[in-house]
């Protein structure tokens, strides 16, 4: 474990959870919201991505305590149905993971709110790309405002 990963674990030890099935996530799971990321170089999020996601959640009147952040890179063989059954989300936000890449049976455009498997899905570019692209952030924010009635 690197120093950054150790620091992340220490900062969020109260919201970092492991269950019997072995799925690990960052967040408190206070609301049925699943944030799906693909971060090969971190257990959950890189140091660059965590502050941006936190600001994005705050803009939606949410915190890390409200969501579960699940990194698909940590579970490459986990099928979306397993993950969705375990977390039971009503909202799934995918960053850097397209529906097709994750193994969902349907593909849809970025930022489109899509009902599927009892959830509302939205997918967007990776957090780092989103943070650096004003136009992408505007499109993402427009969808998030509709999704969370902001």
C-alpha positions, 0 to 999 in steps of 0.5 A, a space after each residue: 500500500 502506498 503512502 497515498 493509499 494509506 492516507 486515503 484509508 486513514 481519512 475515510 476509515 469510517 466509510 471504507 467497508 468490506 463485506 462478506 462477498 469481498 466487495 470493497 467500496 469507498 463511501 457510507 452508502 447512506 443513499 441508494 447511489 452507486 458511483 462506478 469508476 475504472 481506476 487501475 492505479 488506485 483501490 478506489 480513486 486517485 488523489 487527483 480524482 477524489 477532490 473533484 468527485 467530492 465537489 461534484 457530489 457537493 454540487 448535487 447536495 451529496 457527500 461521500 457518506 451518501 454514496 458507494 464508490 465502486 472501482 471496476 478495476 478491482 473486480 474485473 470479473 464481477 458481472 454488473 448484475 452481481 454488483 447491482 444486486 449487492 449494492 441495490 442502487 436506484 442511481 448509478 453514475 459511471 465515470 470512465 466506464 461505458 455501459 458496454 465496457 461494464 458488460 451491461 446489455 445496452 449502450 447509450 450516449 454519454 449523459 443520457 439518463 437511462 432506466 435499466 435494471 430498476 436503476 437510472 444510469 448515467 455515464 460520463 468520461 473519466 473524472 480526470 478528463 471531466 475535470 479538465 474539460 469545461 464543455 463536458 462538465 456543462 453537459 454532465 451538470 445538465 444531466 445531474 441537475 435533471 437526475 437530482 432535481 436541482 
